[in-house]
């Protein structure tokens, strides 16, 4: 649900995420994708 969640899972070796619900609820799915994976660019 948050960039920190993505970072925690990536640190544990997770390479794929099921995030469909986050996009279904988002007003702007593209912005939500960028927000969730912003940690990847940091």
Buried (B, 14 or more C-beta within 10 A) or exposed (E): EEBEEBBEEBEEEEEEEEBEEBEEEBEEBEEBBEBBBEBEEE
